[in-house]
Amino acid sequence: MDADSGLVHSLEITTAKVADGNMIDVLVHGEEAIVLGDRAYTRNDRNLEA
């Protein structure tokens, strides 16, 4: 969701057998200030180092 306008910026529709975590790379375009998700979305190459 775009923080300024409140509009959704990306949408992908899949069958139920596609895991949510497999779609995050398609949905995140790189200009997000923050991305929130549960452990289903984590991967070592996706996590930020604190």
Contacts in CASP RR format, 6 or more apart in sequence:
PFRMAT RR
TARGET T0000
AUTHOR 0000-0000-0000
METHOD contacts of the structure
MODEL  1
MDADSGLVHSLEITTAKVADGNMIDVLVHGEEAIVLGDRAYTRNDRNLEA
1 7 0 8 1.000
1 8 0 8 1.000
1 9 0 8 1.000
2 8 0 8 1.000
2 9 0 8 1.000
3 33 0 8 1.000
9 29 0 8 1.000
10 26 0 8 1.000
10 27 0 8 1.000
10 28 0 8 1.000
10 29 0 8 1.000
11 27 0 8 1.000
12 23 0 8 1.000
12 26 0 8 1.000
12 27 0 8 1.000
14 23 0 8 1.000
19 40 0 8 1.000
20 40 0 8 1.000
20 41 0 8 1.000
21 40 0 8 1.000
21 41 0 8 1.000
24 35 0 8 1.000
24 41 0 8 1.000
24 46 0 8 1.000
25 46 0 8 1.000
28 35 0 8 1.000
END
